[in-house]
Amino acid sequence: MTPAGGAGRLVVCPTPIGNLEDVTLRVLSALREADVIACEDTRTTKVLLDRYGVSAERVRYDAHTERRVAPRLVERMRGGQVVALVSDAGMPLVSDPGLVLVQACVAAGLEVEVLPGPSAALAALVASGMEASTWRFVGFLPRKRGALLEVLGTPEVVVAFESPRRVAASLGALAELDPQRPVAVARELTKLHEEVVRGTASELAARYAEQAPRGEVVLVVGAAATGGDADLGPALAAVRRLVDEAGARPRVAAVVVAELTGTSANALYRALTDTT
């Protein structure tokens, strides 16, 4: 519904992550009142809109088009129209397009209204059963091993999206770093084949090395233990790689990594020899 006068606004609308019945009443109301709905994929959004009888205009707004489409949408809002922004599933801007449009609206002095709704990250965190007074969402896990180990070595609970093809490799890296770290693999949340598998990093790395999971995956990695080897994090993993892959002597490898990271060489050496 176009306002009687003045500028329009942007309404950010989270959509179901699987089960279409999870859409909120406020989101449906916003979609029905919008002059135009900016969609990551118009075909995907059409399924939701048809389910609930929404017939608003749809325009494609994804990672490839947002810089071109955002200025056009801003002009429409300046003319008094209401734009609803959706992604294929979940909250726009959370590992999905939308940042360019929100920033453009803020720069133009346009109102941005954000509605609450489904979130795969939050659903997986709760389903993990882990204590998480503090936690860190990292989007998709990094591909480079060094960056991956740095993320997995955090003292906070980590929530991340991951490709099912890479689950085994990522858990294998975590198992090298801290084999007893608690992990939950949440798969196909809210869908027919929803599954949450809990265990240690070493247990789940072995499980998924035999057969990769199917569907969309969220990983929840427990916080690193305080004290002990887990505090050594990526430094200990680097020592292990030097020894296992480069054939370095344990004491030499510990000294080299300690000099580069500021970690105690003795602590690294003890942690390495205690597990070999």
N, C-alpha and C positions, 0 to 999 in steps of 0.2 A: 504494500500500500504506500503510494507516494505521499510524503508529508504535504500539508496544505501550503506550506511556504518555507523558505530557507533551504539550507543544504540538507542533503540526504545523509546516510550513514552506512557503515560497514557492520554487518553482523557475522561474527565468526561462529560457525555451527559445527560442532563435532557430530560425526555420524557413527552408526553401529560398526563395531569391529568384526562382526560376523552375523549375529542374530538381529534381524531387522526390527524385532520387537523392543530392542534396547534404545531406540530413538526416544528422546524426551518430548514431552508435550510442548515445551517452549521452543525446541528446535523446529517441530512441525509447524507451529504457529509462525515462526520467523520465515520459514521456507514458503509458506502460503502467502505471506504479506510482501515478500520481496518482489521487486521489479525484475531482477535478474539474479540468477544463481551462478556463481563462478565455480566450475567443477574441475577437479583434477582429470577426471575422465567422464565425459558427459554420458557415455553408455552405462558406466557403473552407477552413477547417480540416478539415472533414469529408472533403474530397478527400484530404488527406494522411493522415488517420487511417484511412480505408478502405483506402488503398494498403498500409498496414503493419499492418492488423488491430488497431487500437487502438479500444476500445469504451468508454472512460471518459465520464463525464457531461460535457457541454459547457454553458457559460453564456456569454452575450454580455457582453463587456467592451470597450467602445469609448469614444471621446471624449465621446459623448453620455450614456453610462450609468455611467462609472467612479466618479463621486462617490457614486452611489447603490449600486452593486454592491460597491465596495471594502470598506465596513464589514461586509457580509454574509460576504465571503470571509475577512476577518480573524477573524470569530467562528468560522467553520468551522475555521480553522487553530488557533485557541485550543482548540478541541475535539479537536485531534489529527489533523486531516486535512491532506493534502498537496495544494497547489494548484499546477498548472502554468500559467504565463502565456505566451501566444503572441500574435504579431501575424499579419497576413495573410502577411507575408514579411519576413525579416531579423530583426534584434534588437529586441524590445520596448523602448520608451522612446527609441529613436533615430528621431526624427520619427514616432513611433507612440505609442499610449496605453501606460500602465503606471506612470508616475511616481507617481500618486496611490496606487496599491496598494503600491508599494515603500516609499513614505514612511510609509504607514499601518502596514506590517509593522515597519519600523524603530522607529516610535514605540511599538508594542506589544511590542517586545522579541522579535519572531519572527525566526527564521533566514531569510535570503534567500540562495539559492544561484543563481549565474549561470553558465550553461553557454555555452561558446564555440560559434561556428557561422558560417553564411554572412553576408556583409556586402556590400551593393552598393557602399558607399563605398570599402571597401578593394579590392574587385575592380577598380573603375574606376581607382583611384589607381595600382595596379600596372600595369594594362593601358595606362595613358597613356604609360608609358615615361619619365616625368619624374623627375628627382632630387628626392626629397622627404624629406630628413632631418627637416624640420619642415613641417607642413601643418595646415590648418585646415578642419574640417568645419562648414558653416554651415546644414545642413538645407536647407530650400527657400529659394531666393534671394528677397530682399525685392522687393516690387512697386514701391514708391516709388523714383523715379529717384535721389534723393539718397542714400538708404540703400543702393541697389544699387551706385552708384559707389563708395561708401565700402568696401563689402565687396570689390569687384573691385580696388580700389586697394591691397589689402594686400600687404606684401612676402613673404608666404608663399604656397605652393601652396594653392589653394582647391578644395575638393570640395563640390559642392552638388547637390541634387536640383532638377529643373526640369520644368515642364509642357512637353510637346512644342510646344504652341501658343505658348509664350513664348521658345523657344530663340533664334529669330532676333532678337527684340527685345533680349534680354539680351546676346547676342554683339555686336549692333550698338552697344550702350552701351559694351561693353568695347573695341570697335574704335575708338570715338571717343577713349577714354581712352588706349589703347595698341594700335595696329593690329597690331603685330608680336608681341604676347603669345602664347605657345604655348597651345593649347587642345586638349583631347580631348573628344569627345562620345561617351559610351558608352551604347549603346541596347540594351534587351532582354537584359541580361546573363544568361548561363547558359541562355537560351531558344533556340528553333530559329532565330530570325532575329537573333541577337546580332551587333552591329556596333560597332566602335570607329573613329571617324574623327578623324584628327589633322591639325592645321594651325595657321595663325595666326588671330588673332581676326578680321581682315578677310576672310580666305579663307572661313572657316566661316560668318561672318555673311552673306556673299553667297550661299553654298551653300544655307543654310537659309531665306533670304529667298525663294528660288525655290520651295522645297518643304519644308514642316515635317517633321521626323522623326516616326515613329510609335512608339508604345509608351512604356515607362518609360525616362526619360533621367537620366543622371548626368553633370554637367559637371565637368571637371578643368581648372582655369585655372592656368597656370604662374606662378611667383613673378615679381613685378615686378622688372625689371632694376635693379641698383644703379647710381646715377649717371644723368645724362641726364634726359630729359623724364618717364620713368615715375615718378620720385620725386615729381613735382608732382601726380600722381594726380588726385583729384576737383577740385582747384583749377584745373588747366588745363582740365578738362572744363567747369567753370563759366564760364571766360572764353570758351571756344568757343561756348557757348550764348548768352551775352550778345551776342556778335558776330553769330552766325548767325541767331538767332531774334529778338533785340531790336534789332538794327541798331546796337549800340554801337560806338564807335571802339575799335580794339584796345588802344591805350595806356590809355584811360579804363577799359575793362573790366579790364585787368590791375591797375590801381591799386586799383579798388574791391574786387576779389576778394582782392588781397594784404592790404588793410586788414582784411578779415573773417577771413582764414585765417592770417595771419602769414607767408605765403609771400612770397618776393621778387618784387616787381612786375617788375623787369628780367628775371628768369628766366622768368616767365610770358610776358612780351612776346616774348622771344627764341624761346621754345618755340613760341609761336603763329605768329609770322611765318616761322619756319623750315619750317613745314609748310603754309603757305598760298601 
